[in-house]
Amino acid sequence: MFDDDLPKKPKAHEVGMLLDAMSVEELSDRIALLEAEIARLKAAIEHKQKSKSVADSLFKL
């Protein structure tokens, strides 16, 4: 048997992907992955907002 014959599991979550074949553990792992990504995105937004606020205050007349 070759590795190419085995079904490949998706490595990343895709919005709208089929969830029927995933176990409860796999679904829980996906939730954790997505929650971590949401936290990362929120941190990036906060950083950008702070940078913008500093820039705005420097260039105000």
N, CA, C and O atoms as a GROMACS GRO file, in nm:
protein
  244
    1MET      N    1   0.085  -0.118   0.000
    1MET     CA    2   0.000   0.000   0.000
    1MET      C    3   0.090   0.125   0.000
    1MET      O    4   0.190   0.130   0.072
    2PHE      N    5   0.054   0.221  -0.078
    2PHE     CA    6   0.130   0.344  -0.088
    2PHE      C    7   0.061   0.455  -0.010
    2PHE      O    8  -0.061   0.456   0.008
    3ASP      N    9   0.143   0.548   0.037
    3ASP     CA   10   0.086   0.662   0.110
    3ASP      C   11  -0.007   0.744   0.023
    3ASP      O   12  -0.101   0.806   0.073
    4ASP      N   13   0.018   0.745  -0.108
    4ASP     CA   14  -0.066   0.821  -0.199
    4ASP      C   15  -0.208   0.767  -0.205
    4ASP      O   16  -0.300   0.839  -0.244
    5ASP      N   17  -0.227   0.641  -0.168
    5ASP     CA   18  -0.359   0.579  -0.172
    5ASP      C   19  -0.447   0.619  -0.054
    5ASP      O   20  -0.569   0.606  -0.060
    6LEU      N   21  -0.386   0.668   0.053
    6LEU     CA   22  -0.460   0.704   0.172
    6LEU      C   23  -0.527   0.840   0.153
    6LEU      O   24  -0.470   0.929   0.090
    7PRO      N   25  -0.648   0.856   0.206
    7PRO     CA   26  -0.712   0.988   0.196
    7PRO      C   27  -0.632   1.089   0.278
    7PRO      O   28  -0.586   1.059   0.388
    8LYS      N   29  -0.616   1.206   0.223
    8LYS     CA   30  -0.539   1.310   0.290
    8LYS      C   31  -0.632   1.398   0.374
    8LYS      O   32  -0.737   1.441   0.326
    9LYS      N   33  -0.592   1.423   0.498
    9LYS     CA   34  -0.669   1.511   0.584
    9LYS      C   35  -0.627   1.655   0.554
    9LYS      O   36  -0.509   1.682   0.534
   10PRO      N   37  -0.723   1.745   0.552
   10PRO     CA   38  -0.686   1.885   0.530
   10PRO      C   39  -0.601   1.936   0.646
   10PRO      O   40  -0.627   1.903   0.762
   11LYS      N   41  -0.500   2.015   0.615
   11LYS     CA   42  -0.411   2.066   0.718
   11LYS      C   43  -0.464   2.193   0.783
   11LYS      O   44  -0.430   2.223   0.898
   12ALA      N   45  -0.546   2.266   0.712
   12ALA     CA   46  -0.601   2.391   0.767
   12ALA      C   47  -0.751   2.391   0.748
   12ALA      O   48  -0.805   2.321   0.662
   13HIS      N   49  -0.815   2.468   0.828
   13HIS     CA   50  -0.960   2.478   0.817
   13HIS      C   51  -0.997   2.569   0.702
   13HIS      O   52  -0.936   2.674   0.682
   14GLU      N   53  -1.096   2.530   0.627
   14GLU     CA   54  -1.149   2.613   0.520
   14GLU      C   55  -1.295   2.641   0.551
   14GLU      O   56  -1.370   2.549   0.585
   15VAL      N   57  -1.335   2.765   0.541
   15VAL     CA   58  -1.474   2.802   0.567
   15VAL      C   59  -1.564   2.726   0.471
   15VAL      O   60  -1.541   2.726   0.350
   16GLY      N   61  -1.665   2.661   0.524
   16GLY     CA   62  -1.760   2.588   0.442
   16GLY      C   63  -1.722   2.444   0.413
   16GLY      O   64  -1.794   2.373   0.343
   17MET      N   65  -1.608   2.400   0.466
   17MET     CA   66  -1.564   2.263   0.438
   17MET      C   67  -1.661   2.162   0.501
   17MET      O   68  -1.729   2.193   0.599
   18LEU      N   69  -1.665   2.043   0.446
   18LEU     CA   70  -1.752   1.938   0.497
   18LEU      C   71  -1.700   1.890   0.633
   18LEU      O   72  -1.580   1.867   0.649
   19LEU      N   73  -1.789   1.876   0.727
   19LEU     CA   74  -1.751   1.836   0.862
   19LEU      C   75  -1.797   1.695   0.897
   19LEU      O   76  -1.763   1.643   1.004
   20ASP      N   77  -1.874   1.634   0.810
   20ASP     CA   78  -1.934   1.503   0.838
   20ASP      C   79  -1.832   1.395   0.871
   20ASP      O   80  -1.858   1.311   0.957
   21ALA      N   81  -1.719   1.396   0.806
   21ALA     CA   82  -1.620   1.289   0.823
   21ALA      C   83  -1.525   1.315   0.940
   21ALA      O   84  -1.439   1.232   0.969
   22MET      N   85  -1.539   1.429   1.007
   22MET     CA   86  -1.449   1.464   1.115
   22MET      C   87  -1.502   1.414   1.248
   22MET      O   88  -1.622   1.416   1.274
   23SER      N   89  -1.410   1.367   1.333
   23SER     CA   90  -1.448   1.320   1.466
   23SER      C   91  -1.470   1.438   1.558
   23SER      O   92  -1.439   1.552   1.524
   24VAL      N   93  -1.525   1.411   1.675
   24VAL     CA   94  -1.546   1.515   1.775
   24VAL      C   95  -1.411   1.575   1.814
   24VAL      O   96  -1.400   1.697   1.832
   25GLU      N   97  -1.310   1.492   1.828
   25GLU     CA   98  -1.176   1.540   1.863
   25GLU      C   99  -1.121   1.632   1.754
   25GLU      O  100  -1.062   1.736   1.783
   26GLU      N  101  -1.138   1.593   1.629
   26GLU     CA  102  -1.092   1.676   1.518
   26GLU      C  103  -1.166   1.810   1.514
   26GLU      O  104  -1.106   1.914   1.489
   27LEU      N  105  -1.296   1.805   1.539
   27LEU     CA  106  -1.374   1.928   1.542
   27LEU      C  107  -1.329   2.019   1.656
   27LEU      O  108  -1.319   2.140   1.639
   28SER      N  109  -1.302   1.961   1.772
   28SER     CA  110  -1.253   2.038   1.886
   28SER      C  111  -1.118   2.100   1.856
   28SER      O  112  -1.091   2.214   1.894
   29ASP      N  113  -1.032   2.025   1.788
   29ASP     CA  114  -0.901   2.077   1.747
   29ASP      C  115  -0.918   2.195   1.651
   29ASP      O  116  -0.845   2.294   1.660
   30ARG      N  117  -1.013   2.185   1.561
   30ARG     CA  118  -1.039   2.295   1.466
   30ARG      C  119  -1.087   2.419   1.540
   30ARG      O  120  -1.045   2.530   1.508
   31ILE      N  121  -1.174   2.399   1.639
   31ILE     CA  122  -1.223   2.513   1.718
   31ILE      C  123  -1.106   2.581   1.788
   31ILE      O  124  -1.096   2.704   1.788
   32ALA      N  125  -1.017   2.502   1.849
   32ALA     CA  126  -0.901   2.559   1.917
   32ALA      C  127  -0.812   2.635   1.819
   32ALA      O  128  -0.762   2.743   1.850
   33LEU      N  129  -0.793   2.578   1.701
   33LEU     CA  130  -0.713   2.643   1.597
   33LEU      C  131  -0.774   2.777   1.557
   33LEU      O  132  -0.704   2.878   1.547
   34LEU      N  133  -0.905   2.777   1.535
   34LEU     CA  134  -0.973   2.899   1.494
   34LEU      C  135  -0.976   3.003   1.607
   34LEU      O  136  -0.962   3.122   1.580
   35GLU      N  137  -0.993   2.960   1.731
   35GLU     CA  138  -0.991   3.055   1.843
   35GLU      C  139  -0.853   3.119   1.858
   35GLU      O  140  -0.843   3.238   1.887
   36ALA      N  141  -0.748   3.040   1.837
   36ALA     CA  142  -0.612   3.095   1.843
   36ALA      C  143  -0.590   3.195   1.730
   36ALA      O  144  -0.526   3.298   1.750
   37GLU      N  145  -0.643   3.166   1.614
   37GLU     CA  146  -0.629   3.257   1.500
   37GLU      C  147  -0.708   3.386   1.524
   37GLU      O  148  -0.661   3.494   1.490
   38ILE      N  149  -0.826   3.375   1.583
   38ILE     CA  150  -0.905   3.494   1.616
   38ILE      C  151  -0.828   3.581   1.714
   38ILE      O  152  -0.824   3.703   1.698
   39ALA      N  153  -0.768   3.521   1.816
   39ALA     CA  154  -0.689   3.597   1.914
   39ALA      C  155  -0.572   3.666   1.846
   39ALA      O  156  -0.540   3.781   1.878
   40ARG      N  157  -0.507   3.599   1.753
   40ARG     CA  158  -0.394   3.657   1.680
   40ARG      C  159  -0.440   3.775   1.596
   40ARG      O  160  -0.372   3.878   1.591
   41LEU      N  161  -0.553   3.761   1.530
   41LEU     CA  162  -0.606   3.870   1.448
   41LEU      C  163  -0.647   3.990   1.534
   41LEU      O  164  -0.622   4.104   1.495
   42LYS      N  165  -0.709   3.964   1.649
   42LYS     CA  166  -0.748   4.073   1.738
   42LYS      C  167  -0.625   4.147   1.790
   42LYS      O  168  -0.627   4.270   1.802
   43ALA      N  169  -0.518   4.074   1.820
   43ALA     CA  170  -0.394   4.137   1.865
   43ALA      C  171  -0.335   4.224   1.755
   43ALA      O  172  -0.284   4.333   1.782
   44ALA      N  173  -0.341   4.178   1.631
   44ALA     CA  174  -0.290   4.256   1.518
   44ALA      C  175  -0.372   4.383   1.500
   44ALA      O  176  -0.316   4.490   1.473
   45ILE      N  177  -0.503   4.374   1.514
   45ILE     CA  178  -0.590   4.492   1.503
   45ILE      C  179  -0.554   4.592   1.612
   45ILE      O  180  -0.541   4.711   1.586
   46GLU      N  181  -0.540   4.544   1.735
   46GLU     CA  182  -0.508   4.631   1.847
   46GLU      C  183  -0.374   4.702   1.824
   46GLU      O  184  -0.362   4.822   1.848
   47HIS      N  185  -0.276   4.629   1.777
   47HIS     CA  186  -0.144   4.686   1.749
   47HIS      C  187  -0.155   4.795   1.641
   47HIS      O  188  -0.096   4.902   1.655
   48LYS      N  189  -0.229   4.767   1.536
   48LYS     CA  190  -0.244   4.864   1.428
   48LYS      C  191  -0.320   4.988   1.474
   48LYS      O  192  -0.287   5.100   1.435
   49GLN      N  193  -0.422   4.968   1.558
   49GLN     CA  194  -0.497   5.082   1.609
   49GLN      C  195  -0.410   5.171   1.697
   49GLN      O  196  -0.420   5.293   1.691
   50LYS      N  197  -0.325   5.110   1.780
   50LYS     CA  198  -0.234   5.187   1.865
   50LYS      C  199  -0.135   5.265   1.780
   50LYS      O  200  -0.109   5.382   1.806
   51SER      N  201  -0.080   5.200   1.678
   51SER     CA  202   0.014   5.267   1.589
   51SER      C  203  -0.053   5.385   1.518
   51SER      O  204   0.008   5.491   1.503
   52LYS      N  205  -0.176   5.365   1.475
   52LYS     CA  206  -0.249   5.472   1.406
   52LYS      C  207  -0.277   5.587   1.502
   52LYS      O  208  -0.266   5.704   1.464
   53SER      N  209  -0.313   5.556   1.625
   53SER     CA  210  -0.341   5.660   1.724
   53SER      C  211  -0.217   5.743   1.751
   53SER      O  212  -0.224   5.866   1.761
   54VAL      N  213  -0.103   5.678   1.764
   54VAL     CA  214   0.023   5.749   1.787
   54VAL      C  215   0.054   5.839   1.667
   54VAL      O  216   0.091   5.955   1.684
   55ALA      N  217   0.040   5.786   1.547
   55ALA     CA  218   0.067   5.863   1.427
   55ALA      C  219  -0.029   5.982   1.416
   55ALA      O  220   0.012   6.093   1.383
   56ASP      N  221  -0.156   5.958   1.445
   56ASP     CA  222  -0.255   6.067   1.439
   56ASP      C  223  -0.220   6.177   1.538
   56ASP      O  224  -0.232   6.296   1.506
   57SER      N  225  -0.177   6.140   1.658
   57SER     CA  226  -0.146   6.242   1.759
   57SER      C  227  -0.020   6.321   1.722
   57SER      O  228  -0.008   6.438   1.757
   58LEU      N  229   0.073   6.258   1.653
   58LEU     CA  230   0.195   6.327   1.612
   58LEU      C  231   0.168   6.429   1.501
   58LEU      O  232   0.233   6.533   1.495
   59PHE      N  233   0.074   6.399   1.415
   59PHE     CA  234   0.050   6.484   1.299
   59PHE      C  235  -0.068   6.579   1.316
   59PHE      O  236  -0.105   6.648   1.221
   60LYS      N  237  -0.129   6.583   1.435
   60LYS     CA  238  -0.237   6.678   1.461
   60LYS      C  239  -0.178   6.816   1.481
   60LYS      O  240  -0.072   6.833   1.541
   61LEU      N  241  -0.247   6.911   1.431
   61LEU     CA  242  -0.201   7.051   1.448
   61LEU      C  243  -0.276   7.121   1.557
   61LEU      O  244  -0.249   7.239   1.584
   0.00000   0.00000   0.00000
